[in-house]
């Protein structure tokens, strides 16, 4: 069998519930449902969702069906307990001056075309705002961040810069936990989803440059006033978190408790 002998054994004795994520897992979950499992598929499988019991997909994927659970953004672990643990694990970040501004940097993609000059200008504007308001700028790159952008970050004068493992443990969790406000590039649905799950405002770099399906996600967050375009006023204030994971989990719990 193409999925291997271990999967063939699983097919012979299918579990009560299977959960898969992404197109590679979609074949396995679809086959196991045929064998008797209840099947949950996460993300658009790119074929008719009727092959699964429940499909969880971002709203911007525009997937429709009676068994489809749409979510705004992506699934993640960020909630009050996660943030409290992050603050405990990175307790040293309490020493940075407030307001602590977390800068989450992704990189160009097929849906987001910010170039080096635009990024450098945005960062210079952010540094100018920080100089006027004082506080601390705590920055982290991601796997998609270009090397030139990493250099710009290192030369920015930020109070903390993490670009790779040479800079020590990744402080991303601590940044979300201790931030008084978050600045995030517009390219990453995952980073924006996790930032929006905190209780602080999120300001976005390059929101007007996002294209394709992720644009609908960014526009929805802007309309809901959960995120804001980057401005010269990084006001820090309490805000209601966006936590789709808990909502989706509740719907699945109700479904699993229902008779087949």
PyMOL commands that set and color helices and strands:
alter all, ss='L'
color gray80, all
select helices_A, chain A and resi 5-12+23-34+49-51+59-61+80-89+91-95+116-133+147-154+165-167+172-178+189-196+207-209+213-223+244-257
alter helices_A, ss='H'
color red, helices_A
select strands_A, chain A and resi 17-21+38-42+54-58+68-71+100-104+136-140+160-162+181-185+202-205+227-229
alter strands_A, ss='S'
color yellow, strands_A
deselect
rebuild
show_as cartoon
